Amino acid sequence: MRILFVTSEAFPLIKTGGLADVSGSLPAALQTLDADVRILIPGYPAVLEKLVNPKFLTTISNLPNIGSINLIQGEMPETKVPVIAIESTGLYQRDGGPYVDATGKEWEDNPTRFGTLSLVAAILSNEQSPLKDWIPEITHCNDWQSGLTPAFMHFMSAARTQMKQAKSVLSIHNLAFQGCYHADWVARLGLPAESYQMNGLEYYGQLSFLKAGVFYADGLSTVSPTYAKEIQTEAYGFGMQGLLKARGKEIHGILNGLDTNEWNPATDPYLAAHYDVKKITGKQAVKADLQAKLKLNIDAKAPLLGVVSRLTHQKGLDMLLACAETIINGNDCQLAVLGSGETAFEEGFCDLAMRFPGKVSVTIGYNEALSHQIMAGCDIFIMPSRFEPCGLNQMYGLRYGTPPVVTNTGGLADSVQDSNDESIKDKSATGFVMPKATPEELLSATERALRYYRDEKTWEEIQKNGMRQQLDWTKSAQAYMTMYEGFLKK
């Protein structure tokens, strides 16, 4: 099966969040199932620099706003999954991140940058593609950045009624990010005027890249079964719940997997010591190293709580700020935070670190090595998201023997089993689940985790239950293949 996997980021080429992890590992897992997968990605400087065996493929001309682009074909490091990068000096080769500049301000030409990504994907998805020797059967788009692809495919097909083209699939990784822009962009991106209506691209008076994908894609998926149901409700639908409910039978909820080679405490190159489910003692050495690195008091008995996250309201970290002092003072524990986001959150955690020297460490920004070290060196991972389509960090916590405290939502609900007397007895307990996202529930769940932590034998059982979970992509990749096959039969 030929699959064009369209994404705005993919680890290890470039990463801002979980989409990159999925885009790096899912195509590799599909490849092990004999799928012929190629990743299409913007040619940011980091992408072009890290591509293995890059070579010029072809030029595509007459694109709206930009003229022409070059396609560069190479391979992913290690997995060797083929990658097609869109080379355009004007669009992608600049300082800053994929979506924002060095000051954190969104690039003003993002509609052009990701409209071009979507249009190129559509051009490569039919029998008139410049890649004559490789036409995909499935074009798998991801989030708003490639959301216009199904719309472009729809109108190309309508213009040439006999043209064969791929089936389009849109994966919704986070419905909150919708790619909304002024209606003028419809014409500027070369889309027909009639597409701008409720049954089309229009979304509350704007053009929405994500709405376009949801409306025009042949099939939809989300990154967990619970999230697939949640987005059809008013509480989680962000205004699209009506359309999503109408397409409910076509939405496939498939829980993400992990790259278990990249995230493996037995081999992780970022760790001071290694350990596994059979011998977990090495985790204490990693904890001591982390405490030293972060200038925390080196104390094996002090419970160390960890956070690796965007510092935003969605992630529920205002709730942690509200009860952190109570948790630290009442349980003589420590806190290590890594992340960046809203100014109030960054300032709140930095203030906490100043008030609790030796007990609280805060690192603003992103650091891949430190994220691994916090996952392995902490005792408990805190992830109180108000909504979480899938989440990977709670799974990293399971993998590394760091039981997570999570909210009963989305992929958190699908991947973490609450610890209580019954689940501990039947060896299914893996973490601690808050029934609601409130500071009181977070405090209660965290203190419950800390009580179990003091019972070394029970705690080790909870740790090992999590470490034994099958968290790789094997099952999920097969579910994607089954989903693709279903779409191709329609």
C-alpha positions as CSV (number, residue, x, y, z in Angstrom):
1,M,0.0,0.0,0.0
2,R,1.4,3.4,-1.0
3,I,0.9,6.1,1.6
4,L,1.8,9.7,1.5
5,F,2.2,10.9,5.1
6,V,1.8,14.7,5.2
7,T,3.0,16.5,8.3
8,S,4.5,19.8,9.4
9,E,7.0,18.2,11.8
10,A,8.7,14.8,12.3
11,F,11.2,13.7,14.8
12,P,14.2,13.6,14.6
13,L,14.2,16.1,11.7
14,I,12.3,18.8,13.6
15,K,10.0,18.8,16.7
16,T,7.8,21.1,18.7
17,G,5.5,18.5,20.2
18,G,3.8,15.2,20.1
19,L,2.9,15.5,16.4
20,A,6.6,15.2,15.6
21,D,6.9,12.0,17.6
22,V,4.0,10.4,15.9
23,S,5.1,11.5,12.4
24,G,8.6,10.1,13.1
25,S,7.5,6.7,14.5
26,L,4.1,5.8,12.8
27,P,5.5,5.8,9.2
28,A,8.4,3.6,10.4
29,A,5.9,1.2,12.0
30,L,3.7,1.1,8.9
31,Q,6.9,0.3,6.9
32,T,7.4,-2.8,9.0
33,L,4.0,-3.9,7.8
34,D,5.2,-3.7,4.2
35,A,3.5,-0.3,3.5
36,D,5.3,1.9,1.0
37,V,5.3,5.1,3.0
38,R,6.8,8.5,2.1
39,I,6.7,11.5,4.4
40,L,6.0,15.0,2.9
41,I,7.3,17.8,5.0
42,P,8.3,21.5,4.7
43,G,12.0,21.9,4.0
44,Y,12.9,23.9,7.1
45,P,16.7,24.4,7.6
46,A,16.9,21.6,10.2
47,V,15.0,19.2,7.9
48,L,17.3,19.8,4.9
49,E,20.4,19.6,7.2
50,K,19.3,16.2,8.7
51,L,18.0,14.4,5.7
52,V,20.0,11.4,4.8
53,N,21.1,11.0,1.1
54,P,19.2,14.1,-0.2
55,K,18.8,14.5,-3.9
56,F,16.8,16.8,-6.2
57,L,13.5,15.2,-7.3
58,T,11.5,17.7,-9.3
59,T,10.2,21.2,-9.5
60,I,6.6,22.2,-9.2
61,S,5.7,25.6,-10.8
62,N,2.8,28.0,-10.9
63,L,1.8,27.8,-7.2
64,P,-0.3,30.6,-5.7
65,N,1.8,33.3,-3.9
66,I,5.1,31.5,-4.3
67,G,5.6,30.5,-7.9
68,S,7.8,27.4,-7.8
69,I,9.2,25.0,-5.3
70,N,11.7,22.1,-5.5
71,L,11.1,18.7,-4.1
72,I,14.1,17.1,-2.4
73,Q,14.0,13.3,-1.6
74,G,16.0,11.8,1.2
75,E,15.6,9.4,4.1
76,M,14.9,9.6,7.8
77,P,17.9,9.0,10.0
78,E,18.0,5.4,11.3
79,T,14.6,4.2,10.1
80,K,15.4,5.1,6.4
81,V,11.7,6.0,5.8
82,P,11.7,8.0,2.5
83,V,11.1,11.8,3.0
84,I,10.1,14.4,0.4
85,A,11.0,17.9,1.6
86,I,9.5,21.0,0.0
87,E,12.4,23.3,-0.7
88,S,11.5,27.0,-0.8
89,T,13.8,29.7,0.4
90,G,10.9,32.2,0.7
91,L,8.6,29.9,2.7
92,Y,10.6,27.7,5.0
93,Q,14.3,28.6,5.1
94,R,14.4,31.1,7.9
95,D,15.4,31.4,11.5
96,G,12.8,30.6,14.2
97,G,10.4,27.6,14.5
98,P,8.0,25.9,12.2
99,Y,5.1,28.1,13.2
100,V,6.5,31.1,15.0
101,D,9.5,33.4,14.8
102,A,12.4,33.7,17.3
103,T,10.2,36.0,19.5
104,G,7.3,33.5,19.6
105,K,5.1,35.5,17.2
106,E,3.2,33.5,14.5
107,W,4.6,33.8,11.0
108,E,2.2,36.2,9.1
109,D,2.5,34.0,6.0
110,N,1.6,30.8,7.7
111,P,-1.5,30.5,5.4
112,T,0.8,30.5,2.4
113,R,3.4,28.2,4.0
114,F,0.9,25.5,5.0
115,G,-1.5,26.1,2.1
116,T,1.5,25.3,-0.1
117,L,2.2,22.1,1.9
118,S,-1.4,21.1,1.4
119,L,-1.5,22.0,-2.3
120,V,1.7,20.1,-3.0
121,A,0.3,17.1,-1.2
122,A,-2.8,17.2,-3.4
123,I,-0.7,17.6,-6.5
124,L,1.3,14.4,-5.6
125,S,-1.9,12.5,-4.9
126,N,-3.3,11.9,-8.3
127,E,-2.4,10.3,-11.6
128,Q,-1.1,13.6,-13.0
129,S,1.5,13.8,-10.2
130,P,5.0,14.8,-11.3
131,L,6.1,11.6,-9.5
132,K,5.0,9.4,-12.3
133,D,6.5,6.3,-10.8
134,W,4.8,6.6,-7.4
135,I,1.2,7.6,-6.9
136,P,-0.2,7.1,-3.4
137,E,-3.3,5.2,-2.6
138,I,-3.7,6.9,0.7
139,T,-2.9,10.5,1.5
140,H,-2.7,10.8,5.3
141,C,-2.9,14.4,6.5
142,N,-2.2,15.5,10.1
143,D,-3.8,18.5,11.9
144,W,-4.6,21.9,10.5
145,Q,-1.3,22.4,8.8
146,S,-2.2,19.9,6.1
147,G,-6.0,20.3,6.5
148,L,-6.5,22.0,3.1
149,T,-5.2,18.9,1.3
150,P,-8.5,17.1,1.1
151,A,-10.2,20.3,-0.1
152,F,-7.6,20.8,-2.9
153,M,-8.0,17.1,-3.8
154,H,-11.7,17.5,-3.9
155,F,-11.7,20.4,-6.3
156,M,-8.9,18.9,-8.5
157,S,-11.0,15.8,-8.9
158,A,-14.2,17.8,-9.6
159,A,-12.3,19.7,-12.4
160,R,-11.2,16.4,-14.0
161,T,-13.9,13.9,-13.4
162,Q,-12.1,10.9,-14.7
163,M,-8.9,11.5,-12.8
164,K,-7.8,8.8,-10.4
165,Q,-6.5,10.0,-7.0
166,A,-5.7,8.8,-3.5
167,K,-8.2,8.5,-0.7
168,S,-7.6,11.3,1.8
169,V,-7.4,10.7,5.6
170,L,-7.2,13.5,8.2
171,S,-5.8,12.7,11.7
172,I,-6.9,15.1,14.4
173,H,-4.2,15.3,17.0
174,N,-5.6,18.4,18.7
175,L,-8.9,20.0,17.7
176,A,-8.1,23.1,19.6
177,F,-5.7,24.2,16.9
178,Q,-7.8,25.0,13.8
179,G,-5.7,27.2,11.5
180,C,-8.2,30.0,11.2
181,Y,-7.5,32.9,8.9
182,H,-9.3,35.8,7.1
183,A,-11.7,34.8,4.4
184,D,-9.6,36.7,1.9
185,W,-7.2,33.7,2.0
186,V,-9.7,31.5,0.1
187,A,-9.0,33.3,-3.2
188,R,-5.3,34.0,-2.3
189,L,-4.7,30.2,-1.9
190,G,-6.4,29.5,-5.2
191,L,-9.5,27.8,-3.8
192,P,-12.9,28.4,-5.5
193,A,-15.2,31.0,-4.0
194,E,-18.0,28.4,-3.7
195,S,-15.9,26.5,-1.2
196,Y,-16.4,29.3,1.4
197,Q,-19.6,28.2,3.0
198,M,-20.8,26.3,6.0
199,N,-20.7,23.0,4.0
200,G,-17.1,23.7,3.1
201,L,-14.2,25.9,4.5
202,E,-16.1,28.5,6.4
203,Y,-15.9,28.5,10.2
204,Y,-17.5,31.3,12.2
205,G,-16.6,33.9,9.5
206,Q,-13.1,32.7,8.8
207,L,-11.3,30.1,6.7
208,S,-10.4,27.1,8.8
209,F,-7.7,24.7,7.5
210,L,-8.9,22.1,10.0
211,K,-12.6,22.5,9.2
212,A,-11.6,22.0,5.5
213,G,-10.0,18.7,6.3
214,V,-12.8,17.5,8.5
215,F,-15.4,18.3,5.9
216,Y,-13.6,17.1,2.7
217,A,-11.5,14.1,3.9
218,D,-12.6,10.7,2.8
219,G,-11.9,9.4,6.4
220,L,-11.1,10.8,9.8
221,S,-9.1,9.5,12.7
222,T,-8.1,10.8,16.2
223,V,-5.3,9.7,18.4
224,S,-7.3,7.8,21.0
225,P,-10.7,6.1,21.2
226,T,-12.0,8.3,24.1
227,Y,-11.0,11.5,22.2
228,A,-12.9,10.3,19.1
229,K,-16.1,10.4,21.2
230,E,-15.3,13.5,23.2
231,I,-14.8,15.8,20.1
232,Q,-18.4,15.0,19.1
233,T,-19.7,16.8,22.2
234,E,-20.1,20.5,23.0
235,A,-17.5,20.3,25.8
236,Y,-14.7,19.2,23.6
237,G,-15.9,20.0,20.0
238,F,-14.6,23.6,19.8
239,G,-17.6,24.5,17.6
240,M,-17.1,21.6,15.2
241,Q,-19.1,19.0,17.2
242,G,-22.1,19.1,14.9
243,L,-20.0,18.3,11.8
244,L,-17.9,15.7,13.7
245,K,-21.1,14.1,15.1
246,A,-22.5,13.9,11.5
247,R,-19.3,12.1,10.5
248,G,-19.1,10.1,13.7
249,K,-19.3,6.6,12.1
250,E,-16.3,7.6,10.0
251,I,-14.1,8.6,12.9
252,H,-11.5,6.0,14.0
253,G,-10.0,6.5,17.4
254,I,-6.5,4.8,17.4
255,L,-4.3,5.3,20.5
256,N,-0.8,6.5,19.7
257,G,2.2,4.3,20.3
258,L,5.7,5.1,21.3
259,D,9.1,4.8,19.6
260,T,10.3,2.2,22.2
261,N,13.8,2.4,20.8
262,E,14.0,6.1,21.4
263,W,12.3,5.8,24.8
264,N,13.9,2.8,26.6
265,P,15.3,3.1,30.1
266,A,17.6,0.1,29.4
267,T,19.5,1.8,26.6
268,D,18.6,5.6,26.8
269,P,21.9,7.5,26.1
270,Y,20.7,10.5,28.1
271,L,20.6,8.6,31.4
272,A,23.4,8.3,34.0
273,A,22.4,4.7,34.6
274,H,20.2,2.1,32.9
275,Y,17.4,-0.1,34.3
276,D,14.5,-2.3,33.1
277,V,11.4,-4.0,34.6
278,K,13.6,-6.9,35.9
279,K,16.0,-4.7,37.7
280,I,14.7,-1.3,38.5
281,T,17.4,-0.2,41.0
282,G,19.3,1.9,38.4
283,K,16.4,4.4,38.6
284,Q,17.8,5.6,41.9
285,A,21.1,6.6,40.3
286,V,19.3,8.5,37.6
287,K,17.3,10.3,40.3
288,A,20.4,11.3,42.2
289,D,22.1,12.5,38.9
290,L,18.9,14.6,38.1
291,Q,18.8,16.1,41.5
292,A,22.4,17.1,41.2
293,K,22.0,18.5,37.7
294,L,19.0,20.6,38.8
295,K,20.5,21.7,42.1
296,L,17.9,19.9,44.1
297,N,18.7,18.4,47.5
298,I,20.2,15.0,46.8
299,D,17.8,12.9,48.8
300,A,16.8,9.4,47.7
301,K,13.7,9.4,50.0
302,A,12.3,12.7,49.0
303,P,9.5,12.0,46.4
304,L,10.4,13.8,43.2
305,L,7.5,15.0,41.0
306,G,8.1,15.8,37.4
307,V,6.4,17.9,34.7
308,V,7.4,18.0,31.0
309,S,4.8,20.1,29.2
310,R,3.7,23.1,27.4
311,L,2.8,25.5,30.2
312,T,-0.8,26.3,29.2
313,H,-4.3,26.2,30.5
314,Q,-5.1,23.1,28.5
315,K,-2.4,21.2,30.4
316,G,-4.0,22.1,33.7
317,L,-0.8,23.5,35.2
318,D,-2.6,26.4,36.8
319,M,-4.1,23.7,39.1
320,L,-0.6,22.5,40.0
321,L,0.4,26.1,40.8
322,A,-2.6,26.4,43.0
323,C,-1.7,23.3,45.2
324,A,2.0,22.9,44.7
325,E,3.0,24.6,48.0
326,T,0.6,22.4,49.9
327,I,2.0,19.3,48.2
328,I,5.6,20.3,48.8
329,N,5.2,21.3,52.4
330,G,2.8,18.5,53.4
331,N,4.9,15.7,51.9
332,D,8.5,17.0,52.0
333,C,8.8,16.4,48.2
334,Q,10.5,18.0,45.3
335,L,9.3,19.2,41.9
336,A,11.1,19.4,38.5
337,V,9.5,21.3,35.7
338,L,10.5,21.6,32.1
339,G,8.5,23.5,29.5
340,S,7.5,26.9,28.1
341,G,4.2,28.6,27.3
342,E,2.0,31.3,28.7
343,T,3.9,34.1,30.5
344,A,1.8,33.8,33.7
345,F,2.6,30.1,34.0
346,E,6.3,30.6,33.4
347,E,6.5,33.3,36.0
348,G,4.4,31.3,38.4
349,F,6.7,28.3,38.3
350,C,9.8,30.4,38.4
351,D,8.5,32.2,41.5
352,L,7.8,28.8,43.1
353,A,11.4,27.8,42.4
354,M,12.7,31.0,44.1
355,R,10.6,30.3,47.1
356,F,11.7,26.6,47.4
357,P,15.4,26.5,46.7
358,G,16.7,22.9,46.7
359,K,13.1,21.6,46.4
360,V,11.8,23.1,43.1
361,S,13.6,23.3,39.8
362,V,12.2,25.1,36.7
363,T,13.7,25.0,33.2
364,I,12.0,27.2,30.7
365,G,12.3,26.0,27.1
366,Y,12.7,22.6,25.5
367,N,15.6,20.2,26.1
368,E,15.3,16.7,24.7
369,A,18.0,15.2,27.0
370,L,16.5,16.7,30.1
371,S,13.0,15.5,29.1
372,H,14.3,11.9,29.2
373,Q,16.1,12.5,32.5
374,I,13.0,13.9,34.2
375,M,11.0,11.0,32.9
376,A,13.4,8.5,34.3
377,G,14.7,10.3,37.4
378,C,11.3,11.4,38.9
379,D,9.2,9.2,41.0
380,I,5.8,10.6,39.9
381,F,4.8,12.3,36.7
382,I,2.1,15.1,36.9
383,M,-0.1,15.5,33.8
384,P,-3.5,17.1,34.9
385,S,-4.7,18.1,31.4
386,R,-8.2,19.5,31.0
387,F,-8.3,17.7,27.7
388,E,-5.7,15.5,26.1
389,P,-6.3,13.9,22.6
390,C,-3.8,11.2,23.3
391,G,-0.7,12.4,25.2
392,L,2.6,10.7,25.0
393,N,4.3,11.9,28.2
394,Q,2.1,9.7,30.4
395,M,3.2,6.7,28.3
396,Y,6.8,7.7,28.7
397,G,6.1,7.8,32.4
398,L,4.7,4.2,32.3
399,R,7.7,3.1,30.2
400,Y,10.2,4.6,32.7
401,G,8.6,3.4,35.9
402,T,7.3,6.8,36.8
403,P,3.6,6.4,37.5
404,P,1.6,9.4,36.2
405,V,-1.1,11.4,37.8
406,V,-3.6,12.2,35.0
407,T,-7.1,13.5,34.4
408,N,-9.9,11.1,33.2
409,T,-9.9,12.4,29.6
410,G,-8.9,11.4,26.1
411,G,-5.9,9.3,25.7
412,L,-5.0,9.6,29.4
413,A,-8.2,7.7,30.2
414,D,-7.3,5.1,27.6
415,S,-3.7,4.5,28.7
416,V,-3.6,4.8,32.5
417,Q,-5.3,2.5,35.0
418,D,-6.1,4.0,38.3
419,S,-4.4,2.5,41.4
420,N,-6.6,1.3,44.1
421,D,-6.8,-1.9,46.3
422,E,-8.7,-3.8,43.6
423,S,-6.4,-2.8,40.6
424,I,-3.3,-3.4,42.7
425,K,-4.5,-6.9,43.6
426,D,-5.2,-7.8,40.0
427,K,-1.9,-6.2,38.8
428,S,-3.6,-3.6,36.5
429,A,-2.7,-0.5,38.4
430,T,-0.4,1.8,36.5
431,G,-1.1,5.4,37.7
432,F,-3.5,7.7,39.4
433,V,-6.6,9.1,37.7
434,M,-8.4,12.3,38.7
435,P,-12.1,12.1,38.0
436,K,-12.3,15.9,37.3
437,A,-9.8,18.6,36.4
438,T,-9.8,20.7,39.6
439,P,-7.0,21.8,42.0
440,E,-8.7,19.8,44.8
441,E,-8.8,16.6,42.7
442,L,-5.1,17.1,41.7
443,L,-4.1,17.5,45.3
444,S,-6.1,14.4,46.3
445,A,-4.7,12.2,43.5
446,T,-1.2,13.4,44.1
447,E,-1.4,12.8,47.8
448,R,-2.9,9.4,47.2
449,A,0.1,8.6,44.9
450,L,2.5,9.7,47.6
451,R,0.8,7.4,50.2
452,Y,1.4,4.5,47.9
453,Y,4.9,5.7,47.2
454,R,5.8,5.2,50.9
455,D,4.9,1.5,50.6
456,E,8.0,0.4,48.7
457,K,6.7,-3.0,47.8
458,T,3.3,-1.8,46.4
459,W,5.0,1.1,44.6
460,E,7.3,-1.2,42.8
461,E,4.4,-3.3,41.7
462,I,2.7,-0.2,40.2
463,Q,5.9,0.8,38.5
464,K,6.4,-2.6,37.0
465,N,2.8,-2.9,35.9
466,G,3.3,0.3,33.8
467,M,6.7,-0.9,32.4
468,R,5.1,-4.1,31.2
469,Q,2.5,-2.3,29.1
470,Q,2.8,-2.8,25.3
471,L,3.3,0.8,24.3
472,D,5.0,0.4,20.9
473,W,3.3,1.0,17.6
474,T,2.6,-2.7,16.6
475,K,-1.1,-2.8,17.5
476,S,-1.8,0.8,16.5
477,A,0.0,0.6,13.1
478,Q,-2.1,-2.5,12.3
479,A,-5.2,-0.6,13.2
480,Y,-4.2,2.2,10.8
481,M,-3.6,-0.4,8.0
482,T,-7.1,-1.8,8.6
483,M,-8.6,1.7,8.5
484,Y,-6.8,2.5,5.2
485,E,-8.0,-0.8,3.7
486,G,-11.6,0.1,4.7
487,F,-11.4,3.5,3.0
488,L,-10.0,1.9,-0.2
489,K,-12.9,-0.5,-0.4
490,K,-15.4,2.4,-0.4
